[in-house]
Amino acid sequence: MSQQTGNEVEPRMAYASTALRYWTTYLPSRLGTIPVNERQAFFEDLGRQVAEMVDYLAADNLRASSRPHDPPELTRRRATMARMRAEDEALAELVYLPKEKGTRGRETPTTLTAE
């Protein structure tokens, strides 16, 4: 698993934060079913699931698009694109669930305040 370096945030924690912001904004009823004292663990676990899915899908996407004699720069670009596609897929499946009725016009906050 990735470690935090410099200003980088460990991917699973970034995914957990993204999920919490999205669910707070667009899935308040679903969020309400998770006891407040269990939310941190729930979103950390969800972030871990997203990170694992991204890693798996990115490797699979790269394997499908790479050829043995590709120049290193092309392989790096393909790896970046494979990871971006994998993130989109994993977030769509695990985090960006259909918005609840009445929440479509809301904007997702960039930060959350403590409850």
Sequence and secondary structure as in RCSB ss.txt:
>XXXX:A:sequence
MSQQTGNEVEPRMAYASTALRYWTTYLPSRLGTIPVNERQAFFEDLGRQVAEMVDYLAADNLRASSRPHDPPELT
RRRATMARMRAEDEALAELVYLPKEKGTRGRETPTTLTAE
>XXXX:A:secstr
     TT   HHHHHHHHHHHHHHHH HHHHHTS GGGHHHHHHHHHHHHHHHHHHHHHHHHHHH  TT  HHHH
HHHHHHHHHHHHHHHHHHHT     TT TT    SS    
